[in-house]
Amino acid sequence: MARCTAPVNGHRTASGAANCPACRNRYGGYRSSYSYPSYDNYYSLDRRPSSLGNYNSSKGRTQKTSWSKSGSSIYYTPAEINTLTPVRRVVEKRAGKPDIKDIFLCHAWDDRKESALELYDLLISNSVSVWFSEKDIPLGTSFLREIDKGLAKSKIGIVLVTPNFLKRVQNEGVAEKELSALLARDQLVPIVHNTTYDELRDVSPLLGSRNGLDTQEETMGNIAKKLAELITV
């Protein structure tokens, strides 16, 4: 009795089955209910290289921007690209100015040692220069004046929207003054953290009308990478 060669030579192709003395004449030809994956299909399953970074097709992050560098592993949704494109134009216009910071970080005072500091550290680790009140307001100087100077000498502004920030805006604290100055220019990116856009719109409809980035959708670390790519010219 002819012996099947599948354990040794395999039957992944029709020719392999045809050459098997046990299987070539079965049912008038080789048929198999099991489809063996090709190497390319096998590799494209959940074994993709980690270099694809924050590619996330389930959330629609499948696109790169016009300012993405060659080899970038950062992917965006169409909405994120629409949101960031006008800000990118501001970056390009202000890129040649001397003594200018990359980002002005607007945040609630209560977040200065927690989420705001975390975002600051992540941006610094991505080689982004950041105006941060904890670092950039000298003792004995006018707080509001230094904020004005920081806004004027930054490419763009980001607003870290947290529950603490919403409280400050409702009480018309310093965050509200920073926010008004940023909203007067097309250089603002909201970063929503531990809250929602619905809650933001209840407090500040104007700011809430602007799309931004959300830590419920991706990590703070990935957001910092997107901001770093945004300001790199």
N, C-alpha and C positions, 0 to 999 in steps of 0.2 A: 504493500500500500504506500502510495506517495506521501511524503511527509511535507507539511506546510513549512515554508521558509520564513514566515513572518517574524518569528522570534529572533532570527538572525539578520535578515535583510530588510524586514519591514514591508508594509504594503501602502506606503504613503502616496504612491502614484499608480496610475493604471498600468504602466509598463512593469512596475514591480510586481503587481498581482499577476500580470500575464506571464511572467517568467517563473511563477510558482507552480510546480507540478501538481500540487494539491488543489489549488484554487482557480487555475486559469480556465478550466472547463465547467466550473460550477455555475449552474443556472444559465449556461450559454455565454458566460462572460463574467468578469469580476464586478461585483457590486458590494458596496459597504454602506451600512446605515450610519457609520461614524465618519465624520469629516475631520481629517487631521489638519490642524492649523499650520499655515506657513510660518517660517521664522519671523517674517515681518509682522504678521498678525499677532503672533505670540508676544513679540517684543512690545507691541503697542497696547497691550492690556494694562494691568496695573503695575507694570514694571518700567514705566517711562523714566528717563533720567531725571535726577533731582534738579538738574540745571534749568528745568522749566519753571522753577521758582514759584511765583504766586499765580501761575496760570490756573484758572478755575472756570471751566466751561459751564459748570452747573449754575454759576451766578452770572454768566454772560461775559466774563472777562477773557475775551479771545482776541482783542485787538491791541495793536501798538500805536503810539502817537507819532506825529510828524517829527517830534523832537527826541524820540527814543534813539539811543545810541546803538550802533551795530553790536549785536551780541547781548542786548538787554534781555533780561528774563522777567521783566515787569509787563503785565498785561492789564488792560482796562476794559470797562464797559463803554458802549457808545455814549451813554449819559455822562460818564466821567470825562470823556474826551471833550464833549460839548461844554462841560463846565469849566475845564481847565484851559481850553484853547484861548479865550480872551485874556486870561491871566498870563499865559505864556507870552502873548504879544507885549504886555506891560514889562515882563522880564527882559525881553529882547531890547525894548526901548531904553530901559534903565541900566542895562548891563555895563555900559561904558562909563558910568558915573564913578568918580573916585570916592573912596572912603564910604562905601555903601554896604550894608548888611544884606544877606540873602533874604531873610525872613524876619518880620516883626511878629512876635508871638503875643497875641492878646488873650488874656485869661483872667479868671476870677482870682482875687487875692487868696482866697481859701484853698485854691488848688496849687499854690506856688511850690509846695513841698511834696506834692503827690503827682497827680496826672500831668500837670503842666511841666513839672521837673522831668517826669518820665519822657514826655515828648521832646523836651529840650535836649536831653541826653541822647536820645535816638537820632535826632537831627545832627547833633555834633558828631556822633559816631559815623554819620554818612557825609562828613566833610562839609556841612552846611553851617554858615555863620548865622547866628540868631541873636536878635535883640530881645533880651529877656530881662524884665524889671529887676529880678533878684540879682542880676549880674551887672546891669548897665546903668543903674541910677546911683550916682555917688551920694554919699552922706552929705547932708546940709544943702542939697540942691532942690529946686522946685520940681515936685513930682510931675505935675501936668506939663511943665515946660520940657522936661526930659522925654516925656512920652511924645510930644509934638516933634521933637528932634529925631527920636527913634523912627517915627512914622515917615518922616521926610527922607530919612537915610536908609530905607529898606526897599528892596525890589518889590516884595509883595507882603501882604499881611495874612496871617491865619488866625482864626478865632476858635479857641477850644471851648466848645459849647457843652457845659456840664450842668448838673442841677445847681451847683454853686453859682455858676455864671448866670443862669436864669434868674436866680434870686437877686444877684447884684444889678442886673438890668432892670428888674422890676422896681428896685429901690433907687434907681438912677445914680448908681455909684460910678467910680472911675471907669469901669468896663463900658458903661454906656457912652462916655465921652470918647474913648478909644474907638468904639464901634461906629459912632457917627462919622468920625474922620475917615475910617476905612471904607464905609459905605459910600462916601463921596467920590471914591475912585474905583476903577474897575480892576482892583488888585486884591480881592478878598476871597479866601477859601475857608468856609466853615468846616470844622472838624467836630462832628457830633459824637459825644462820648458819654455813655451811661444815661442817655436820655433819648428823645425821639424828635424828629422834625415837626411832628404835630404839637408837641409841647413847646418847641421853639417858636412856631408860628403863633401860638397863643400869647406869647410874651413879646415877640418882635416879628410881626408879619413881613417887614421889609427884609430882614436877614433870613427869615424862614423861606422867603421866595427864591433864595439862591441855593442851588444845589451845591453839594460839597462831597466830603468823604465821611464815612460812618464806621466806627469801630465795632458795630454789630455785624458789619458785612465783611470786614477783614481786620487783621491785627494792627495795633499801633505801629509795630515795626514795619509792616508793608506800606502803611500810609506814609511813614517817614521816608521810605525809599522812593515813593512816587513824588513827594515834595522835593526830594533831592534831585530827581531827574527833571522835574519841572523847572528848577532854577539854574540848571547847568546849561550854559551857552557855549 
